Amino acid sequence: MKKNIYLIPHSTFWDHFYKISQIPRPSKNEKAICQYVMGLAKDLGLNAEMDRAGGHDFGNIVVKVPASPGYEQAPIVIIQSHLDIVALPEERKNEPLELILDGTILRASGSTLGADNGVAIAIVLTLMTEKEIVHGPLELLFTIDEETGMTGAHALSDSVLSGKYLINIDSEEEDVLTVGCAGGNRTYINMRLVTESPAAGYTPIRLIASGFKGGHSGMEINRGRANAGQLLARLLFVERGNFNFRLVELGWGTVDNAIPSEAFAVVMVKIEQLADLKSALKRWEESFRKEYGSVETNLEITFEEDVNPPDYVLTQVSMTNTLALLVSLPHGAAKMSPDIPGLVETSSNLAVVKMDQRELSISISQRSSTDPSLDWIVSKCEACAILVGANWEHSSRYSGWQPNMQSKLLEVCERSYKSLFGKSPGVSALHAGLECGLIGAKYPDMDMISIGPTIWDAHTPTKAGFRPGVDSGVKGERMDTARMSDFWKFVQAVLKNLAE
């Protein structure tokens, strides 16, 4: 790839992109890339400061770049990128990337491309090294650990930046300007369980909900997809009055930011009711298919009888409280934005449920673009816990970024885009987290926008041994270098217009 990189327009940008692609930078392991950025700034004689957000030897970086001659009095503009990438597969996270150019499409063979957020880093490094680009004073902000908790942005000082405008380059649609994002919270609920020995005449059965679409709990929460686990809990809650069964175990989910696509439960049911329960499961499957229509066409509710007999079951009261809690907790889109059509303002994801003989553990992820609505959805989860005597804890809260449709920065970006391409860009907000929310909470008067080139299948590795021209249709993180050229022109136009 190094041989071919200079064939791509704007070779300075692509030279930087190649060089950083050879520096492994998985989340929480950004020391090498931090050293590279600080070393380049030193070589260029630029003022650079690094905090210790990642430990004693690496962290967030701010590099100050003087204005182009004649633009010294222009407002200071902050350009923000994050240094880490989602490095998949896990076994290759500490290896350099093998870049492959397939026509104009850039990939990395056998791994993710790291265009999120390597594109932004390369742009910022180009602004450090290229003298002919017209701009006012710049503050170049590199944060760490965006992909696994935004801990860099959380730790950012509220006095290190002085810019009036902030351009975050972490969006993935070149023709859309992002002007808002959701904040978030995590709620953890724990409830003590009461068990007893199984009664005679019962047999164990495992119920399985599978084939659900799942998806990202922010970007896809508005698509009407079912929570496989909550549907299974609902089935059991309703049927507890029709069948004499006891709950043994129940669980679903692995991560907070994914809609559960499968779930399981183990129950002890009276032997003479087993056949009727199987028939009921089939009816529930048909009912759920009808309820979700074309959204969940592959869902299944199945069972397995080859289950080891358990040593315990939940008492009737403990089972009822467990199922009632799981059915009552909010899940899905709870409120739509009053300002941006189609945008979810507030949501909750009943993400992870684990259970053993002693305790039920629940993880819930809430999102909202406004703090009052986030408080509301968090309170609903807390109230559900209180009603069944469970304990709860809230953590990892971060603020949302509320859209400002009168933003000066937005006006400049819209004007610049239309002047270049003859059409207006889209303006939207994300029901997912961006570092703008955290930065804006520390700098409430800052005017912010998020932009970026189109990136397909971000965070998805391309298969190993990818063959240009043969495997072009396979999935994997990729970007179009020709379209990146247009985006780079847009960035330069925005900086020039802000300086004038």
C-alpha positions in Angstrom: 0.0 0.0 0.0 2.8 2.4 0.7 3.9 2.1 -2.9 0.4 3.1 -4.1 -0.5 5.7 -1.5 1.0 8.5 -3.5 -1.3 7.7 -6.4 -4.2 9.0 -4.3 -5.0 12.7 -4.6 -3.9 14.8 -1.6 -0.8 12.7 -1.0 0.2 14.5 2.2 -3.0 13.5 3.8 -2.7 9.9 2.7 1.0 9.8 3.7 -0.1 10.7 7.2 -2.9 8.1 7.1 -0.5 5.4 6.0 2.0 6.3 8.7 -0.5 6.2 11.5 -2.0 2.9 10.1 1.4 1.3 11.0 1.1 2.4 14.6 -1.2 0.0 16.5 -3.6 2.1 18.6 -6.4 0.0 20.2 -8.5 1.7 22.9 -6.6 2.1 26.2 -3.3 1.5 24.4 -2.5 4.8 22.7 0.9 5.4 24.1 2.7 4.9 20.8 0.4 7.2 18.8 0.6 9.8 21.5 4.4 9.7 21.3 4.2 10.0 17.5 2.0 13.1 17.6 4.0 14.8 20.3 7.2 14.1 18.4 5.9 15.5 15.2 4.7 18.7 17.0 8.1 19.1 18.6 9.9 18.6 15.2 7.6 21.3 13.7 8.3 23.7 16.6 4.6 23.7 17.7 3.3 24.2 21.2 1.9 20.9 22.4 0.6 19.7 25.8 -0.4 16.2 26.9 -2.4 15.4 30.0 -2.3 12.0 31.9 -5.8 10.8 31.1 -4.4 7.4 30.1 -2.0 7.0 32.9 1.4 8.4 33.8 2.8 8.4 30.2 0.0 9.2 27.7 -3.3 11.1 27.4 -5.2 13.8 25.6 -3.1 16.2 23.5 -3.6 19.8 22.4 -1.4 21.2 19.7 -1.6 24.9 18.9 -1.0 26.0 15.3 -0.5 29.6 14.4 -2.8 31.3 11.9 -2.0 31.8 8.3 -0.3 35.2 7.7 -3.0 37.9 7.7 -5.5 35.8 9.7 -4.1 36.2 13.2 -7.2 38.0 14.4 -9.6 35.3 13.3 -11.4 33.3 16.0 -9.7 30.2 17.3 -11.0 27.0 15.8 -10.6 23.6 17.6 -10.3 20.5 15.4 -11.0 17.4 17.4 -10.1 13.7 16.7 -9.7 10.6 18.8 -6.5 8.6 18.7 -7.9 5.1 19.4 -9.6 2.7 17.0 -11.8 -0.4 17.3 -9.1 -2.9 16.5 -10.6 -6.2 15.3 -10.1 -9.1 15.3 -8.7 -9.2 18.9 -5.7 -11.3 17.9 -4.5 -8.6 15.5 -5.1 -5.5 17.6 -1.4 -4.9 18.2 -0.3 -5.3 14.6 0.2 -2.7 11.8 -2.7 -2.5 9.3 -2.3 -4.0 5.8 -3.9 -1.4 3.6 -5.4 -2.4 0.3 -6.6 -0.1 -2.5 -9.4 -1.7 -4.5 -10.0 0.8 -7.3 -10.7 3.9 -5.2 -11.9 1.9 -2.2 -9.5 1.6 0.7 -9.7 -1.3 3.2 -7.4 -3.2 5.6 -7.0 -6.9 4.8 -7.9 -9.1 7.8 -8.8 -6.3 10.1 -10.7 -3.0 10.6 -9.4 -0.1 8.6 -9.3 2.4 11.5 -10.8 5.2 9.3 -12.8 5.9 12.5 -10.9 7.9 13.5 -7.8 7.7 11.5 -9.2 10.1 8.9 -9.5 12.8 11.5 -6.0 12.3 12.8 -4.6 12.4 9.2 -6.5 15.7 8.6 -5.2 17.2 11.8 -1.6 16.1 11.1 -1.9 17.6 7.6 -3.0 20.9 9.1 0.1 20.8 11.3 2.4 20.2 8.4 0.9 22.0 5.3 1.6 25.8 5.3 -0.5 26.8 2.3 -3.9 25.9 3.9 -5.7 29.1 4.9 -7.0 29.2 8.5 -7.1 31.2 11.6 -5.4 30.1 14.9 -6.0 26.4 15.5 -6.2 24.2 18.6 -5.8 20.6 17.6 -7.4 18.3 20.2 -6.5 14.6 20.2 -8.5 12.5 22.7 -7.9 9.0 23.9 -10.2 6.0 24.5 -13.3 7.3 22.7 -14.4 3.8 21.7 -14.5 2.2 25.2 -16.0 4.8 27.5 -14.8 8.2 26.3 -12.5 8.4 29.3 -10.2 10.9 27.6 -13.1 13.4 27.0 -14.3 12.7 30.6 -10.8 13.6 31.9 -10.3 16.7 29.7 -9.5 19.8 31.6 -12.1 22.6 31.5 -9.3 25.2 31.0 -7.0 23.7 28.3 -9.1 25.0 25.3 -9.7 28.6 24.4 -11.3 28.2 20.9 -14.7 29.6 20.1 -15.6 26.9 17.5 -15.1 23.1 17.7 -15.2 20.9 14.6 -15.4 17.2 15.6 -14.4 14.9 12.7 -16.1 11.7 13.9 -19.2 11.5 11.8 -19.5 9.0 9.0 -21.7 10.6 6.3 -20.1 13.2 4.1 -23.3 15.0 3.2 -24.7 15.3 6.7 -23.8 17.9 9.4 -24.3 16.6 12.9 -25.5 19.2 15.4 -26.4 17.1 18.4 -26.0 13.8 20.2 -27.4 11.8 23.1 -26.0 11.8 26.5 -26.1 8.6 28.5 -26.3 6.8 31.8 -25.9 3.2 33.1 -28.2 1.8 35.7 -27.3 -1.4 37.5 -30.0 -3.2 39.5 -29.4 -6.1 41.9 -32.1 -8.1 43.7 -31.7 -10.8 46.2 -33.5 -14.0 45.2 -35.2 -16.5 47.5 -35.0 -20.1 46.5 -36.3 -23.5 47.7 -35.9 -27.1 46.7 -37.8 -28.3 43.6 -41.0 -30.2 44.3 -41.6 -33.8 43.1 -43.4 -34.3 39.8 -41.7 -31.4 37.9 -39.3 -31.6 35.0 -36.8 -29.0 33.7 -37.1 -27.3 30.3 -35.0 -24.6 28.7 -36.9 -21.9 26.7 -34.9 -20.1 24.0 -35.8 -16.8 22.2 -33.6 -16.5 19.1 -33.4 -15.1 15.6 -34.1 -11.5 16.6 -32.3 -8.7 14.8 -30.8 -6.9 17.8 -28.6 -4.0 16.7 -27.0 -0.9 18.1 -29.0 0.5 21.1 -28.5 4.1 19.9 -28.6 4.1 16.1 -31.2 1.3 15.7 -33.4 1.8 18.8 -36.0 3.6 16.6 -36.5 0.7 14.2 -39.0 -1.2 16.3 -36.8 -4.2 16.9 -37.8 -6.5 19.8 -35.8 -7.1 22.9 -35.6 -10.9 22.9 -35.1 -11.1 26.6 -38.0 -8.9 27.6 -40.3 -10.8 25.3 -39.3 -14.0 27.0 -39.9 -12.5 30.4 -43.3 -11.2 29.2 -44.3 -14.7 28.0 -43.4 -16.2 31.4 -45.1 -13.4 33.4 -48.4 -14.0 31.5 -48.2 -17.8 31.6 -47.4 -18.1 35.3 -51.1 -18.0 36.0 -51.9 -20.7 33.4 -49.1 -23.2 34.2 -47.6 -24.4 37.4 -43.9 -23.8 36.8 -41.0 -22.3 38.7 -38.2 -20.2 37.4 -34.6 -21.5 37.8 -32.5 -19.3 35.6 -32.9 -16.6 33.0 -30.5 -14.4 31.1 -29.6 -12.4 28.0 -27.2 -9.8 26.6 -23.5 -9.3 26.8 -22.9 -5.6 26.3 -24.7 -2.4 27.2 -24.9 -0.9 23.8 -26.6 -3.8 21.9 -30.3 -4.7 21.7 -30.5 -8.3 22.9 -31.1 -10.7 20.0 -31.4 -13.9 22.0 -32.3 -15.0 25.5 -32.9 -18.2 27.5 -34.8 -19.3 30.6 -34.9 -22.6 32.5 -38.1 -23.5 34.3 -39.4 -26.5 36.2 -42.9 -27.4 35.0 -45.3 -30.1 36.1 -44.8 -33.2 33.9 -48.5 -33.4 33.0 -48.5 -29.7 31.8 -45.4 -30.1 29.6 -47.2 -30.8 26.3 -49.6 -27.9 26.9 -46.7 -25.5 27.6 -45.0 -26.5 24.4 -48.2 -25.7 22.5 -48.4 -22.3 24.3 -44.8 -21.5 23.2 -45.8 -22.1 19.6 -48.8 -19.7 20.0 -46.5 -17.1 21.5 -44.1 -17.4 18.6 -46.9 -16.8 16.2 -48.2 -13.9 18.2 -44.8 -12.2 18.4 -44.4 -12.7 14.6 -47.7 -11.0 14.1 -46.9 -8.2 16.6 -43.5 -7.4 14.9 -44.5 -8.1 11.3 -41.8 -7.4 8.8 -39.4 -6.2 11.5 -38.7 -9.6 13.1 -39.3 -12.2 10.4 -36.9 -14.8 11.8 -37.7 -14.8 15.5 -38.2 -18.2 17.2 -39.4 -19.4 20.6 -38.1 -22.9 21.0 -37.4 -25.4 23.9 -34.9 -28.1 24.9 -35.8 -30.9 27.3 -32.3 -32.3 27.8 -31.6 -30.2 30.8 -29.9 -31.2 34.0 -32.3 -31.2 37.0 -31.6 -28.1 39.2 -31.0 -28.1 42.9 -33.3 -25.1 43.5 -36.1 -23.1 42.1 -37.3 -19.5 42.9 -40.1 -19.2 45.3 -43.4 -18.1 43.9 -43.0 -14.6 45.3 -39.4 -14.2 44.1 -40.2 -15.5 40.6 -43.2 -13.1 40.3 -41.0 -10.1 41.5 -38.3 -11.1 39.0 -40.6 -11.3 36.0 -42.6 -8.2 37.0 -39.4 -6.2 37.2 -38.1 -7.4 33.9 -41.5 -6.7 32.2 -41.9 -3.2 33.8 -38.4 -1.8 33.0 -38.5 0.6 30.1 -37.0 -0.5 26.8 -37.0 1.2 23.4 -37.6 4.7 22.1 -39.3 6.6 24.9 -39.5 10.1 23.4 -38.9 11.7 20.0 -37.1 15.0 19.4 -39.5 18.0 19.1 -37.0 19.8 16.8 -35.6 17.2 14.4 -38.1 14.9 12.7 -37.4 11.2 13.1 -34.8 11.6 15.8 -35.1 9.7 19.0 -34.6 12.0 21.9 -34.7 9.5 24.8 -34.5 5.8 25.0 -33.6 2.9 27.3 -32.0 -0.5 26.5 -32.7 -3.4 28.9 -29.3 -4.8 27.9 -27.9 -7.5 30.1 -29.6 -9.8 32.6 -27.8 -12.4 34.7 -29.1 -14.7 37.4 -27.7 -17.2 39.9 -29.1 -18.9 42.9 -28.7 -15.8 45.1 -29.1 -12.7 42.9 -30.6 -11.1 39.8 -28.3 -8.6 38.1 -29.5 -6.2 35.4 -27.6 -3.6 33.3 -29.6 -0.9 31.6 -28.3 1.8 29.2 -30.2 5.0 28.8 -29.7 7.8 26.3 -31.1 11.3 25.8 -30.1 14.5 24.1 -31.5 16.5 27.1 -30.6 16.2 30.8 -34.2 16.5 32.0 -35.4 13.7 29.8 -32.4 11.6 30.8 -33.3 12.2 34.5 -36.9 11.0 33.7 -36.0 7.7 32.0 -33.4 7.0 34.7 -36.0 7.7 37.4 -38.4 5.2 35.8 -35.8 2.5 36.1 -35.1 3.4 39.7 -38.9 3.4 40.5 -39.2 -0.1 39.1 -36.4 -1.3 41.3 -38.0 0.3 44.4 -41.3 -1.4 43.8 -39.8 -4.9 44.1 -37.3 -4.0 46.9 -34.2 -4.2 44.6 -31.0 -2.2 45.0 -29.8 0.1 42.2 -26.8 2.2 41.2 -26.4 4.8 38.5 -23.0 5.4 36.9 -21.1 6.5 33.7 -23.3 9.5 33.2 -22.4 11.9 30.4 -24.2 14.9 29.0 -25.9 15.1 25.7 -25.4 17.8 23.1 -28.6 19.7 22.4 -28.9 20.9 18.8 -28.5 24.7 18.2 -30.1 25.4 14.8 -29.0 29.1 15.1 -25.3 28.1 15.3 -22.9 30.3 13.4 -20.6 27.3 12.8 -23.6 25.4 11.3 -24.3 28.4 8.9 -20.7 28.5 7.7 -20.6 24.7 7.1 -23.9 24.8 5.2 -22.7 27.7 3.1 -19.3 26.2 2.4 -20.9 22.8 1.4 -23.4 24.4 -0.9 -20.8 26.6 -2.6 -18.6 23.6 -3.3 -21.2 21.0 -4.3 -24.2 23.0 -5.5 -26.6 21.4 -3.0 -27.4 21.8 0.7 -26.1 19.1 3.2 -28.4 17.3 5.5 -28.5 18.5 9.1 -29.2 15.9 11.8 -28.4 14.7 15.3 -27.3 11.2 16.6 -29.1 9.1 19.2 -25.6 7.9 20.2 -22.7 9.4 22.1 -20.2 11.8 20.7 -17.4 13.4 22.6 -19.0 16.8 21.8 -21.5 16.1 24.6 -18.7 15.8 27.2 -16.7 18.6 25.8 -19.7 20.9 25.6 -20.5 20.3 29.3 -17.0 21.6 30.2 -17.2 24.5 27.7 -20.9 25.5 27.6 -20.4 28.5 25.3 -18.5 26.6 22.6 -20.1 26.4 19.1 -19.7 22.8 17.9 -20.4 20.6 14.9 -19.5 17.1 13.9 -18.6 16.2 10.3 -16.8 13.3 8.5 -16.4 11.4 5.3 -18.5 8.5 4.4 -17.3 5.3 6.1 -19.0 2.0 5.4 -19.2 -0.8 8.0 -17.2 1.0 10.6 -15.7 -1.4 13.3 -16.2 -4.4 11.0 -13.0 -6.3 9.9 -12.5 -7.2 6.2 -11.7 -10.8 5.8 -8.1 -11.9 5.6 -6.7 -12.5 2.1 -9.0 -9.9 0.5 -8.6 -9.9 -3.3 -9.0 -6.5 -5.0 -11.5 -6.8 -7.9 -12.7 -10.2 -6.7 -13.9 -9.7 -3.2 -15.2 -6.1 -3.7 -18.7 -7.0 -2.5 -17.7 -8.3 1.0 -18.4 -6.4 4.1 -15.7 -4.6 6.1 -14.7 -1.1 7.1 -13.9 0.9 4.0 -13.9 4.3 2.4 -13.8 5.9 -1.0 -10.6 7.8 -1.5 -12.1 9.9 -4.3 -14.9 11.0 -2.1 -12.4 11.7 0.7 -10.8 14.2 -1.7 -14.1 16.1 -1.8 -14.5 16.0 2.0 -10.9 17.4 2.4 -11.9 20.3 0.1 -14.9 20.9 2.3 -12.8 21.0 5.5 -10.5 23.6 3.9 -13.4 25.7 2.8 -14.9 25.8 6.2 -11.6 26.8 7.8 -11.1 29.6 5.3 -14.6 30.9 5.7 -14.3 30.9 9.4 -11.1 32.9 9.2 -12.5 35.5 6.8 
